[in-house]
Amino acid sequence: DFSQRVALVFGNERLGVSSELMELCDGTFTIAMRGLSESLNVSVAVAVALHSGRVAREAALASGRVEGRLRTNGEGDLNDEELEALIEEYRQRSQDHAFQRRQRQEASAL
């Protein structure tokens, strides 16, 4: 239900989602497939699910079924403060990741 904020969890192709994480989830979903395909690569499944979610979220906002507004520039429905906080969190995670990568590289060079 994309009329509210939602988090999607994807497992890897081999093992799926851990039982511990499944216990924290409110539900599950599948991607309907037709034809001879039996499964999707996880990156393709994420792309399909996110596209479907975006379309459903835009429809929910446009219909007035959900509180919020769709930003006129097509950048989603976060307000300016929420968007800036999300961008700052992304920047921090990116910096942390780069630091950790440098640490691993330096340790492996020893």
N, C-alpha and C positions, 0 to 999 in steps of 0.2 A: 504494500500500500504506500505509494509515493505521495499521498496527500499529506503525509507527515514526514518529519526527518527520519532517515533510515540509514543503517549501516549494513553493508553487504559483506559477507565473509566468504572467501574462496579458498579452497584447499588445493594442494598440489595434485597433479594428475594421478599419482600413484597411490597416495594414502588418504587423500581427501582432507577433511577437517578433523582435528583431534576430538575425542569424546569430551574432554574438559571444556573446550570451546563450544561444542554443540550444546552442552548443558546451559551455557549462558545465552544462547540464541532463543528468540521468541518463535522462530519457525524456519522452514526451509523452502527452497524454490528449485524448480528445474527449468531448463530451456527446452521447449518443444522442438523436436527435430523430425524432419521428414526425409524420405529418400533412403539412401543406403548408408549414410553417416551414422556411426554409433556413438561418437563422442566429439567434443570440441577441446582443443588445446585450451588451457586455463586462460591464457591471454586473450584468446578469441571470445571465450565465455564472459570474461570481464567486460570486453568491449560491447558485446551484445547486451549484457545486463545494464551497463551504464547508459547506453543509448536508449534502451527501453525505459529506464528510470527517468532519464531527462525528459523524454517525450511525455511520460505520464505526469511528472511533476509540473511541467509547463501547462498541461491541460488542466490539472487540479487548480493551479493558481489562476489561470485565465477564467475558469468557471466560477471562481469565488468560493469553491468548496473548502478552501483552506485559507487561513489567515496569512497574510504576507502579500508581497507584490513581486512581480517579475520585473527585474531591472530592465529599463528600456534599451540598454546597450547589449542585452543578451548574455550578461555575465552571471545569471543565476538570481537567487532570491535572498541572499545575505544582505543585511544592511551594511552601511559603510564601516561601522565599528567592527562588526563580525568579520567582514571581509579583510580588514586590516589586521585583525588578530590572527586570522588564519594564515595570511601571507607572512606575518612575523614568525609564527610557529614553523612554517615551512622553511624560512630562512635559517632559523636556529637549528632545525634538524639537518639541514644541508651542511651547515658549518660543523656540527657535531660529527656528521658522517665523514666529512673531509678530514677532520682531525683524527678520527679513528683509523681511517685508511692510511694516513701518514704514519701513525704509530705502528701499524702492522707492517708497513713497508720498511720502516727503520729497524724493527725487531727482526725481520727476516733477513736483513742485510748484515746482521751481526754474525 
